[in-house]
């Protein structure tokens, strides 16, 4: 696993944990740390979303190579 996949995985894990907190407790950790819809929280949300897309692309390439 290269560094890109590790970074993307960590960002997705952060997003997953944040959504778990929102779903279970109604608590948005990113908004709590950086402020609701501040520029920093929007950057974090954007990076998490882009990392999910990146992991999907990598997974699709790996799947296509195995066929």
C-alpha positions in Angstrom: 0.0 0.0 0.0 1.6 3.3 -1.1 1.4 6.6 0.7 -1.4 7.9 -1.5 -3.7 5.1 -0.5 -2.8 5.5 3.2 -3.5 9.3 3.1 -6.8 8.7 1.3 -7.8 6.0 3.8 -7.1 8.2 6.8 -9.2 11.0 5.3 -12.0 8.6 4.6 -11.8 7.2 8.2 -12.0 10.8 9.5 -15.1 11.3 7.5 -16.6 8.0 8.5 -16.0 8.7 12.2 -17.5 12.2 11.8 -20.7 10.8 10.1 -20.9 8.2 12.9 -20.9 10.9 15.5 -23.5 12.8 13.6 -25.7 9.8 13.2 -25.4 8.6 16.8 -25.2 11.8 18.8 -26.0 14.6 16.4 -22.5 15.9 17.0 -20.4 17.3 14.1 -16.8 17.0 15.3 -15.4 18.9 12.2 -17.8 21.8 12.8 -17.0 21.8 16.5 -13.2 22.0 15.8 -13.2 24.4 12.9 -16.6 26.2 13.2 -19.8 25.5 11.4 -19.3 25.8 7.6 -16.1 27.9 8.1 -13.5 27.8 5.3 -11.4 25.2 7.2 -14.4 22.9 7.8 -15.4 23.2 4.2 -11.8 22.2 3.2 -11.9 19.2 5.5 -15.3 18.1 4.0 -14.0 18.6 0.5 -10.8 16.6 1.2 -12.8 13.8 2.7 -15.2 13.7 -0.3 -12.3 13.7 -2.8 -10.5 11.0 -0.9 -13.5 8.8 -1.2 -13.6 9.4 -5.0 -9.9 8.7 -5.1 -10.3 5.4 -3.3 -13.1 4.4 -5.6 -10.9 5.1 -8.6 -8.0 3.1 -7.2 -10.3 0.2 -6.3 -11.8 0.2 -9.8 -8.3 0.1 -11.3 -7.3 -2.8 -9.1 -10.5 -4.7 -9.9 -10.0 -4.1 -13.6 -6.4 -5.4 -13.4 -7.5 -8.7 -11.8 -10.1 -9.5 -14.4 
